[in-house]
Amino acid sequence: MPANTFRQYLAGIRFLFEKTLGRKLEILDLARPRSQKKLPVVLSIEEVRSILFQVNSPTHRLCLKLFYSCGLRVSEGANMKVADINGKEKIVLVRGGKGNKERRVPVPDMILEELREHYRTVYLGKAQNFDYLAQSPEPPEWLFPGQSFRRPIDTTSIERAFKMALKLSGVSKMATVHTLRHSYATHLLEARVELRVIQELLGHANLRTTAIYTHLTDWSLDKPVK
């Protein structure tokens, strides 16, 4: 029986005895539904490609590529600034994660090239025809700016683009944008990357949080968490 259903039944029985009949059953205090921990949905590499291929907007597609390639949370990627990209070291500086911790994550060469082209298109092309400089003395250079350039891209639009692409791709899994982060971690584990390294890349405070991905791939099930 699902835990939520059990709680509803238990609440109904408690109300009947304690409120209606004026009796207290001690056994009700012992009845506790077990918490259910669902494993996250994970996409295969082929499924990730199929979904991203169906994203119409180049900006949204690049956003999602970056999220997957670096294991970013939606808010982390949407609020990234141009200065957070270090092309020389081939890393991105992730700010504003849980616990307000910063972390450095490697970014693939292909994504770096796409980010450079994206910057040229957005800031050296569109900005010439948009008086965003007049809006602020030092406007922040968001990596993915919104329409006004003063704010980053709306996360809702990214999620909507992913949802539409998922539908068009034919992938039947109940995936969301955050599924890309889960898929990134699982694919790293399948590539024999150490669990503690994945922990650092994801910004997890506790290794046990990262260890959930060992349940999503067969090869690592016999590896103890150190």
Backbone as CSV, one residue per row, in Angstrom:
resi,resn,N_x,N_y,N_z,CA_x,CA_y,CA_z,C_x,C_y,C_z
1,MET,0.840,-1.190,0.000,0.000,0.000,0.000,0.882,1.251,0.000
2,PRO,0.586,2.219,-0.865,1.373,3.457,-0.877,1.332,4.157,0.475
3,ALA,2.438,4.795,0.837,2.534,5.454,2.145,1.472,6.535,2.321
4,ASN,1.197,7.312,1.269,0.193,8.378,1.376,-1.194,7.813,1.640
5,THR,-1.528,6.707,0.975,-2.829,6.071,1.193,-2.923,5.553,2.619
6,PHE,-1.838,4.955,3.104,-1.807,4.445,4.475,-2.050,5.572,5.479
7,ARG,-1.414,6.715,5.244,-1.587,7.848,6.153,-3.027,8.333,6.173
8,GLN,-3.668,8.345,5.005,-5.067,8.782,4.932,-5.971,7.839,5.713
9,TYR,-5.760,6.526,5.554,-6.561,5.551,6.290,-6.338,5.698,7.787
10,LEU,-5.076,5.872,8.171,-4.734,5.997,9.583,-5.374,7.243,10.191
11,ALA,-5.359,8.348,9.448,-5.970,9.583,9.943,-7.470,9.416,10.115
12,GLY,-8.109,8.700,9.181,-9.552,8.463,9.283,-9.910,7.626,10.493
13,ILE,-9.114,6.570,10.740,-9.365,5.708,11.903,-9.130,6.478,13.193
14,ARG,-8.070,7.282,13.229,-7.766,8.067,14.429,-8.897,9.052,14.728
15,PHE,-9.392,9.700,13.669,-10.481,10.669,13.856,-11.723,9.971,14.398
16,LEU,-12.035,8.781,13.848,-13.220,8.038,14.287,-13.158,7.711,15.766
17,PHE,-12.027,7.155,16.213,-11.919,6.730,17.602,-11.737,7.904,18.565
18,GLU,-10.855,8.844,18.238,-10.519,9.894,19.188,-11.537,11.018,19.206
19,LYS,-12.065,11.404,18.066,-12.985,12.533,18.000,-14.448,12.098,18.109
20,THR,-14.796,11.018,17.424,-16.189,10.590,17.405,-16.539,9.713,18.603
21,LEU,-15.717,8.698,18.891,-16.005,7.767,19.981,-15.350,8.164,21.298
22,GLY,-14.441,9.131,21.247,-13.794,9.585,22.473,-12.880,8.546,23.081
23,ARG,-12.300,7.699,22.261,-11.397,6.654,22.744,-10.020,6.833,22.114
24,LYS,-9.020,6.488,22.873,-7.651,6.580,22.347,-7.077,5.187,22.212
25,LEU,-6.643,4.847,21.003,-6.012,3.561,20.751,-4.503,3.741,20.696
26,GLU,-3.814,3.156,21.665,-2.365,3.297,21.723,-1.690,2.701,20.484
27,ILE,-2.321,1.683,19.922,-1.702,1.005,18.784,-1.549,1.943,17.582
28,LEU,-2.409,2.974,17.519,-2.314,3.911,16.406,-1.011,4.707,16.443
29,ASP,-0.454,4.857,17.658,0.814,5.587,17.776,1.993,4.751,17.281
30,LEU,1.780,3.449,17.186,2.846,2.570,16.726,2.819,2.365,15.219
31,ALA,1.661,2.675,14.640,1.514,2.462,13.193,2.142,3.627,12.443
32,ARG,3.204,3.359,11.773,3.900,4.385,11.011,4.219,3.841,9.620
33,PRO,3.788,4.524,8.578,4.113,4.044,7.227,5.585,4.227,6.936
34,ARG,6.154,3.254,6.272,7.555,3.362,5.894,7.710,4.406,4.784
35,SER,8.725,5.216,4.941,8.977,6.214,3.910,9.477,5.528,2.647
36,GLN,8.973,5.975,1.509,9.353,5.386,0.237,10.312,6.315,-0.501
37,LYS,11.461,5.797,-0.820,12.446,6.580,-1.552,12.460,6.099,-2.997
38,LYS,11.968,6.936,-3.878,11.920,6.569,-5.286,13.256,6.881,-5.947
39,LEU,13.698,5.979,-6.787,14.915,6.223,-7.545,14.616,7.223,-8.651
40,PRO,15.556,8.093,-8.942,15.320,9.092,-9.992,15.260,8.464,-11.369
41,VAL,14.537,9.117,-12.260,14.486,8.702,-13.655,15.819,9.049,-14.312
42,VAL,16.319,8.151,-15.133,17.585,8.377,-15.835,17.395,8.073,-17.315
43,LEU,17.948,8.935,-18.144,17.898,8.751,-19.591,19.197,8.123,-20.085
44,SER,19.095,7.325,-21.113,20.304,6.810,-21.754,20.924,7.930,-22.593
45,ILE,22.147,7.743,-23.017,22.809,8.749,-23.857,22.015,8.955,-25.143
46,GLU,21.514,7.861,-25.704,20.733,7.962,-26.942,19.445,8.743,-26.714
47,GLU,18.821,8.534,-25.568,17.575,9.248,-25.268,17.831,10.738,-25.060
48,VAL,18.949,11.067,-24.414,19.314,12.480,-24.250,19.478,13.136,-25.617
49,ARG,20.184,12.456,-26.505,20.391,12.994,-27.851,19.069,13.179,-28.581
50,SER,18.189,12.203,-28.461,16.892,12.270,-29.154,16.072,13.460,-28.685
51,ILE,16.096,13.715,-27.378,15.319,14.826,-26.819,15.917,16.165,-27.246
52,LEU,17.235,16.311,-27.096,17.883,17.583,-27.441,17.738,17.899,-28.924
53,PHE,17.689,16.869,-29.741,17.533,17.066,-31.186,16.198,17.722,-31.514
54,GLN,15.210,17.514,-30.664,13.864,18.029,-30.924,13.632,19.438,-30.359
55,VAL,14.635,20.012,-29.697,14.486,21.368,-29.147,14.653,22.376,-30.276
56,ASN,13.627,23.178,-30.531,13.645,24.104,-31.665,14.560,25.306,-31.446
57,SER,14.487,25.903,-30.270,15.252,27.111,-29.993,16.730,26.788,-29.776
58,PRO,17.634,27.410,-30.535,19.076,27.176,-30.327,19.527,27.524,-28.909
59,THR,18.951,28.580,-28.356,19.332,28.980,-26.998,18.900,27.933,-25.983
60,HIS,17.662,27.486,-26.079,17.180,26.457,-25.156,17.957,25.158,-25.336
61,ARG,18.276,24.829,-26.577,19.027,23.600,-26.838,20.412,23.672,-26.195
62,LEU,21.077,24.819,-26.327,22.403,24.977,-25.731,22.317,24.976,-24.207
63,CYS,21.284,25.594,-23.668,21.057,25.553,-22.213,21.012,24.108,-21.733
64,LEU,20.191,23.309,-22.377,20.001,21.923,-21.961,21.259,21.092,-22.176
65,LYS,21.986,21.386,-23.244,23.260,20.702,-23.466,24.233,20.990,-22.333
66,LEU,24.286,22.245,-21.918,25.187,22.633,-20.833,24.764,21.984,-19.520
67,PHE,23.445,21.957,-19.262,22.949,21.331,-18.041,23.400,19.870,-17.972
68,TYR,23.243,19.168,-19.095,23.598,17.746,-19.121,25.119,17.564,-19.061
69,SER,25.863,18.354,-19.828,27.315,18.182,-19.920,28.033,18.501,-18.619
70,CYS,27.403,19.301,-17.764,28.045,19.711,-16.510,27.249,19.299,-15.269
71,GLY,26.147,18.600,-15.454,25.356,18.144,-14.312,24.764,19.280,-13.500
72,LEU,24.292,20.319,-14.175,23.804,21.506,-13.482,22.340,21.391,-13.080
73,ARG,22.022,22.013,-11.959,20.623,22.236,-11.624,20.094,23.338,-12.540
74,VAL,18.789,23.393,-12.700,18.200,24.376,-13.618,18.578,25.797,-13.214
75,SER,18.449,26.108,-11.935,18.739,27.465,-11.474,20.219,27.809,-11.637
76,GLU,21.094,26.824,-11.435,22.535,27.063,-11.582,22.883,27.436,-13.016
77,GLY,22.323,26.712,-13.964,22.633,26.976,-15.362,21.996,28.251,-15.875
78,ALA,20.752,28.498,-15.486,20.039,29.683,-15.967,20.673,30.968,-15.440
79,ASN,21.231,30.925,-14.247,21.809,32.117,-13.630,23.315,32.244,-13.839
80,MET,23.860,31.450,-14.721,25.292,31.521,-14.987,25.629,32.775,-15.784
81,LYS,26.790,33.359,-15.488,27.245,34.553,-16.194,28.397,34.206,-17.130
82,VAL,28.622,35.089,-18.084,29.699,34.875,-19.050,31.033,34.702,-18.326
83,ALA,31.236,35.460,-17.248,32.492,35.397,-16.497,32.694,34.061,-15.796
84,ASP,31.637,33.257,-15.691,31.751,31.958,-15.034,32.351,30.893,-15.949
85,ILE,32.526,31.238,-17.223,33.103,30.297,-18.181,34.600,30.579,-18.330
86,ASN,35.407,29.597,-18.038,36.857,29.723,-18.193,37.281,28.832,-19.354
87,GLY,37.367,29.453,-20.543,37.704,28.685,-21.732,39.108,28.139,-21.713
88,LYS,40.029,28.843,-21.072,41.417,28.401,-21.039,41.570,27.123,-20.224
89,GLU,40.923,27.091,-19.065,40.998,25.907,-18.209,39.913,24.892,-18.534
90,LYS,38.974,25.292,-19.399,37.876,24.425,-19.825,37.011,23.974,-18.646
91,ILE,36.645,24.972,-17.851,35.771,24.689,-16.702,34.692,25.763,-16.616
92,VAL,33.629,25.440,-15.888,32.622,26.439,-15.556,32.589,26.566,-14.044
93,LEU,32.424,27.779,-13.576,32.293,28.029,-12.143,30.813,28.070,-11.818
94,VAL,30.389,27.139,-11.005,28.971,27.027,-10.659,28.734,27.724,-9.332
95,ARG,27.868,28.721,-9.358,27.548,29.481,-8.148,26.097,29.240,-7.766
96,GLY,25.785,29.569,-6.528,24.394,29.535,-6.090,23.793,28.162,-5.971
97,GLY,24.631,27.138,-5.748,24.100,25.800,-5.534,23.568,25.649,-4.117
98,LYS,23.157,24.442,-3.753,22.657,24.206,-2.403,23.773,24.485,-1.401
99,GLY,23.417,25.191,-0.327,24.419,25.565,0.657,25.261,26.733,0.205
100,ASN,24.880,27.322,-0.936,25.589,28.475,-1.495,27.068,28.177,-1.713
101,LYS,27.352,26.925,-2.085,28.736,26.520,-2.328,29.082,26.684,-3.801
102,GLU,30.310,27.074,-4.063,30.794,27.170,-5.441,31.542,25.887,-5.779
103,ARG,31.504,25.523,-7.054,32.261,24.357,-7.499,32.711,24.573,-8.942
104,ARG,33.771,23.890,-9.310,34.331,23.988,-10.663,34.062,22.670,-11.376
105,VAL,33.482,22.779,-12.566,33.093,21.585,-13.316,33.686,21.664,-14.722
106,PRO,34.321,20.603,-15.200,34.855,20.622,-16.571,33.742,20.677,-17.604
107,VAL,34.007,21.373,-18.703,33.023,21.502,-19.779,33.664,21.001,-21.074
108,PRO,32.959,20.196,-21.853,33.531,19.642,-23.099,33.892,20.729,-24.105
109,ASP,34.891,20.444,-24.923,35.338,21.392,-25.945,34.206,21.789,-26.889
110,MET,33.384,20.823,-27.270,32.301,21.095,-28.201,31.320,22.109,-27.627
111,ILE,31.031,21.969,-26.332,30.109,22.906,-25.688,30.745,24.282,-25.575
112,LEU,32.045,24.323,-25.308,32.751,25.605,-25.237,32.661,26.362,-26.559
113,GLU,32.836,25.645,-27.651,32.749,26.271,-28.962,31.344,26.808,-29.222
114,GLU,30.351,26.032,-28.833,28.972,26.488,-29.011,28.671,27.697,-28.131
115,LEU,29.256,27.749,-26.946,29.056,28.889,-26.050,29.706,30.145,-26.626
116,ARG,30.873,29.990,-27.238,31.542,31.143,-27.864,30.695,31.699,-29.006
117,GLU,30.159,30.810,-29.822,29.315,31.242,-30.932,28.032,31.879,-30.416
118,HIS,27.510,31.309,-29.359,26.309,31.867,-28.722,26.585,33.284,-28.227
119,TYR,27.735,33.487,-27.603,28.082,34.817,-27.094,28.194,35.823,-28.235
120,ARG,28.869,35.412,-29.296,29.017,36.313,-30.445,27.650,36.691,-31.022
121,THR,26.770,35.737,-31.095,25.441,35.986,-31.660,24.612,36.895,-30.767
122,VAL,24.624,36.615,-29.482,23.769,37.359,-28.546,24.306,38.749,-28.252
123,TYR,25.582,38.840,-27.863,26.105,40.121,-27.390,26.709,40.994,-28.481
124,LEU,27.303,40.368,-29.474,27.903,41.178,-30.525,26.941,41.407,-31.686
125,GLY,25.851,40.664,-31.709,24.861,40.817,-32.764,23.623,41.548,-32.275
126,LYS,22.860,40.876,-31.414,21.606,41.454,-30.954,21.820,42.710,-30.121
127,ALA,22.872,42.724,-29.318,23.086,43.856,-28.418,23.340,45.151,-29.175
128,GLN,23.826,45.066,-30.402,24.072,46.272,-31.186,22.760,46.979,-31.542
129,ASN,21.697,46.234,-31.573,20.401,46.790,-31.914,19.485,46.893,-30.701
130,PHE,20.057,46.821,-29.513,19.249,46.851,-28.297,19.970,47.708,-27.261
131,ASP,19.314,48.736,-26.805,19.955,49.695,-25.901,19.926,49.187,-24.463
132,TYR,20.498,48.000,-24.241,20.494,47.456,-22.887,21.510,48.162,-22.002
133,LEU,22.527,48.807,-22.600,23.515,49.522,-21.797,22.899,50.696,-21.056
134,ALA,21.843,51.258,-21.616,21.202,52.414,-20.991,20.392,52.021,-19.765
135,GLN,20.146,50.733,-19.600,19.307,50.287,-18.494,20.092,50.171,-17.191
136,SER,21.380,50.046,-17.290,22.196,49.879,-16.100,23.628,50.292,-16.426
137,PRO,24.318,50.961,-15.516,25.700,51.363,-15.780,26.605,50.168,-16.098
138,GLU,26.405,49.082,-15.376,27.196,47.881,-15.601,26.253,46.674,-15.661
139,PRO,25.606,46.482,-16.804,24.655,45.374,-16.908,25.353,44.030,-16.777
140,PRO,24.782,43.110,-16.022,25.404,41.789,-15.885,25.358,41.044,-17.199
141,GLU,26.452,40.396,-17.528,26.487,39.623,-18.765,26.058,38.193,-18.464
142,TRP,24.750,37.996,-18.455,24.221,36.657,-18.250,24.620,35.781,-19.430
143,LEU,24.969,34.562,-19.157,25.317,33.648,-20.235,24.113,33.417,-21.149
144,PHE,22.944,33.304,-20.531,21.699,33.165,-21.275,20.747,34.274,-20.825
145,PRO,20.890,35.466,-21.396,20.069,36.598,-20.945,18.619,36.457,-21.375
146,GLY,17.750,37.115,-20.574,16.346,37.182,-20.954,16.147,38.246,-22.019
147,GLN,14.911,38.549,-22.320,14.620,39.494,-23.388,15.137,40.893,-23.090
148,SER,15.168,41.280,-21.811,15.601,42.631,-21.466,17.108,42.734,-21.242
149,PHE,17.802,41.607,-21.210,19.241,41.552,-20.926,19.556,41.843,-19.468
150,ARG,18.593,42.361,-18.726,18.854,42.685,-17.324,18.661,41.466,-16.432
151,ARG,17.926,40.506,-16.915,17.655,39.297,-16.142,18.080,38.062,-16.942
152,PRO,18.350,36.977,-16.226,18.703,35.751,-16.950,17.467,35.128,-17.589
153,ILE,17.679,34.141,-18.389,16.592,33.446,-19.046,15.620,32.865,-18.028
154,ASP,14.360,32.837,-18.372,13.327,32.310,-17.480,13.408,30.784,-17.461
155,THR,13.524,30.213,-16.270,13.634,28.750,-16.171,12.371,28.058,-16.677
156,THR,11.234,28.744,-16.564,9.983,28.150,-17.042,10.040,27.884,-18.540
157,SER,10.657,28.792,-19.278,10.749,28.605,-20.730,11.647,27.418,-21.076
158,ILE,12.688,27.196,-20.275,13.576,26.060,-20.495,12.822,24.752,-20.236
159,GLU,12.087,24.733,-19.134,11.335,23.534,-18.786,10.257,23.242,-19.823
160,ARG,9.634,24.305,-20.333,8.604,24.127,-21.355,9.203,23.579,-22.645
161,ALA,10.387,24.078,-23.016,11.065,23.603,-24.224,11.447,22.129,-24.085
162,PHE,11.901,21.747,-22.892,12.276,20.349,-22.662,11.050,19.451,-22.737
163,LYS,9.972,19.880,-22.131,8.748,19.083,-22.116,8.238,18.837,-23.532
164,MET,8.280,19.867,-24.368,7.829,19.726,-25.747,8.756,18.787,-26.525
165,ALA,10.063,18.940,-26.314,11.037,18.088,-27.008,10.897,16.636,-26.575
166,LEU,10.625,16.421,-25.300,10.425,15.065,-24.788,9.248,14.406,-25.493
167,LYS,8.180,15.161,-25.645,6.989,14.638,-26.318,7.282,14.296,-27.775
168,LEU,7.994,15.182,-28.463,8.303,14.970,-29.872,9.296,13.831,-30.083
169,SER,10.151,13.594,-29.098,11.187,12.571,-29.230,10.635,11.152,-29.167
170,GLY,9.475,11.006,-28.542,8.908,9.675,-28.386,9.438,8.923,-27.187
171,VAL,10.327,9.538,-26.405,10.833,8.918,-25.176,9.704,8.905,-24.155
172,SER,9.386,7.740,-23.646,8.201,7.591,-22.790,8.474,7.802,-21.305
173,LYS,9.705,8.004,-20.915,10.036,8.178,-19.501,9.501,9.509,-18.970
174,MET,9.174,9.528,-17.668,8.669,10.740,-17.017,9.851,11.638,-16.653
175,ALA,10.467,12.207,-17.653,11.684,12.998,-17.451,11.374,14.480,-17.327
176,THR,12.258,15.186,-16.656,12.204,16.639,-16.534,13.602,17.177,-16.833
177,VAL,13.756,18.477,-16.790,15.094,19.055,-17.001,16.079,18.505,-15.966
178,HIS,15.623,18.319,-14.742,16.508,17.823,-13.685,16.982,16.396,-13.975
179,THR,16.235,15.682,-14.808,16.637,14.327,-15.187,17.981,14.334,-15.904
180,LEU,18.301,15.426,-16.578,19.597,15.528,-17.254,20.738,15.461,-16.240
181,ARG,20.550,16.058,-15.080,21.568,16.020,-14.017,21.733,14.591,-13.499
182,HIS,20.615,13.902,-13.283,20.685,12.510,-12.843,21.371,11.644,-13.896
183,SER,21.068,11.906,-15.145,21.649,11.125,-16.235,23.151,11.368,-16.325
184,TYR,23.560,12.616,-16.160,24.985,12.982,-16.158,25.742,12.178,-15.102
185,ALA,25.204,12.138,-13.888,25.874,11.428,-12.799,25.942,9.930,-13.078
186,THR,24.861,9.382,-13.577,24.836,7.948,-13.857,25.790,7.581,-14.984
187,HIS,25.858,8.405,-16.007,26.752,8.130,-17.128,28.218,8.250,-16.709
188,LEU,28.501,9.164,-15.790,29.871,9.256,-15.262,30.239,7.987,-14.501
189,LEU,29.297,7.492,-13.714,29.537,6.273,-12.947,29.768,5.088,-13.882
190,GLU,29.013,5.033,-14.952,29.186,3.960,-15.940,30.519,4.082,-16.671
191,ALA,31.058,5.302,-16.711,32.360,5.523,-17.340,33.509,5.314,-16.356
192,ARG,33.190,4.732,-15.182,34.181,4.381,-14.152,34.762,5.591,-13.428
193,VAL,34.053,6.694,-13.399,34.493,7.849,-12.614,34.221,7.547,-11.148
194,GLU,35.179,7.848,-10.280,35.040,7.566,-8.854,33.856,8.326,-8.260
195,LEU,33.198,7.686,-7.299,32.002,8.258,-6.685,32.292,9.591,-6.007
196,ARG,33.452,9.691,-5.362,33.792,10.946,-4.675,34.022,12.089,-5.675
197,VAL,34.516,11.773,-6.842,34.691,12.792,-7.873,33.318,13.279,-8.340
198,ILE,32.399,12.342,-8.532,31.040,12.706,-8.939,30.380,13.554,-7.860
199,GLN,30.642,13.220,-6.607,30.114,14.010,-5.499,30.549,15.465,-5.604
200,GLU,31.831,15.680,-5.885,32.356,17.035,-6.011,31.757,17.753,-7.217
201,LEU,31.614,17.043,-8.315,31.070,17.661,-9.532,29.612,18.064,-9.356
202,LEU,28.874,17.286,-8.588,27.459,17.592,-8.366,27.253,18.586,-7.227
203,GLY,28.266,18.739,-6.384,28.131,19.653,-5.256,27.356,19.067,-4.097
204,HIS,27.379,17.748,-3.955,26.689,17.092,-2.845,27.517,17.218,-1.564
205,ALA,26.858,17.549,-0.468,27.553,17.650,0.805,27.840,16.267,1.387
206,ASN,26.972,15.308,1.102,27.096,13.977,1.671,27.276,12.950,0.561
207,LEU,28.242,12.064,0.720,28.517,11.047,-0.284,27.333,10.100,-0.443
208,ARG,26.559,9.923,0.615,25.404,9.031,0.551,24.374,9.528,-0.464
209,THR,24.297,10.831,-0.624,23.379,11.387,-1.613,23.804,10.976,-3.014
210,THR,25.097,11.009,-3.261,25.627,10.620,-4.568,25.496,9.124,-4.787
211,ALA,25.564,8.352,-3.706,25.566,6.890,-3.815,24.262,6.342,-4.376
212,ILE,23.215,7.147,-4.422,21.944,6.672,-4.978,22.109,6.239,-6.431
213,TYR,23.086,6.832,-7.128,23.273,6.495,-8.537,23.871,5.111,-8.732
214,THR,24.419,4.527,-7.673,24.929,3.164,-7.790,23.782,2.173,-7.962
215,HIS,22.566,2.587,-7.628,21.395,1.721,-7.796,20.808,1.815,-9.201
216,LEU,21.381,2.676,-10.022,20.829,2.904,-11.359,21.695,2.310,-12.464
217,THR,22.783,1.665,-12.070,23.654,1.045,-13.057,24.208,-0.248,-12.487
218,ASP,24.264,-1.300,-13.281,24.574,-2.641,-12.792,26.025,-2.834,-12.339
219,TRP,26.961,-2.264,-13.071,28.371,-2.602,-12.833,28.863,-2.215,-11.452
220,SER,28.275,-1.165,-10.835,28.827,-0.615,-9.601,28.106,-1.100,-8.346
221,LEU,27.153,-1.984,-8.503,26.376,-2.396,-7.332,27.221,-3.099,-6.276
222,ASP,28.316,-3.720,-6.672,29.138,-4.422,-5.703,30.266,-3.563,-5.150
223,LYS,30.291,-2.268,-5.526,31.355,-1.387,-5.037,30.902,-0.711,-3.754
224,PRO,31.636,-0.858,-2.634,31.245,-0.200,-1.390,31.461,1.304,-1.469
225,VAL,30.631,2.050,-0.724,30.814,3.489,-0.632,31.897,3.783,0.385
226,LYS,32.932,4.490,-0.026,34.072,4.749,0.873,33.936,6.134,1.486
